[in-house]
Amino acid sequence: MCIELFSLRDKVALVTGAGKGLGRSMATALAESGAHVVVVSRTLPDVESTAKEIQDNGVKSIPLAADVTQKEDVIRMVEKILREFQTIDILVNNVGTFMGGPFLDFSEEDWRKMLEINLTSTYLCSKVVGKHMVERQRGKIINVSSALGIFGAAGSSAYCVSKGGVIQLTKALAVEWAKYNINVNSIAPYSMETEKTQAMLKDEKVKNAIISKIPLKRIGQPEDLSGVVVFLASKASDYITGQVLCVDGGFSAQ
């Protein structure tokens, strides 16, 4: 009985930023739990590889190229998914980027870019997919934010603001859409080892400085999000909404 609560058999999931890193790991985890998974990235070859890996689990997967910061692309993406599957049960808003630097030197162009990629993409996908979920009176939305959306960090002002916005959007939608049986939650990682962070983590001084802030004394791995995303996508979390689940090795507990 308990195991069945975590089953995603025949559910349809949409994961953005699924070509690499955290997105790929979460998409694969959803598939291993039985979901059909649509994987999206601006670069089609990346998600084609993810889709092939997912199909090896015996479920359906469609790779799509879309810029989820653009409304027209998001609308086309969702229309194509609904033609194929007739539903979207799970949305994982994972697209994100990081640009750092001293606040006084941070350009307006980079500020807008960070907000567009990290926050506007979540807004657009939640709005277009959410309309479908409201009509069907059910759904699970999982927004990938960051521990730095809760805590401040020097040289990361735009990132902190954009991820803090994701957290507040999560909470607002959870309250607004609860009456439609839609759960909206957020996963907040701290430092994760992905293709984007490998170059930085090769510097032992930087890596050790990060690890010194983490009680579990290791850098997070993409698979550390696997069980979390399945839990938030499944019936096991039906009475949980508007929450931020920190996957950070204890960083936020200090």
Order of alpha helices (4+ residues) and beta strands (2+ residues): alpha-beta-alpha-beta-alpha-beta-alpha-beta-alpha-alpha-beta-alpha-beta-alpha-alpha-alpha-beta
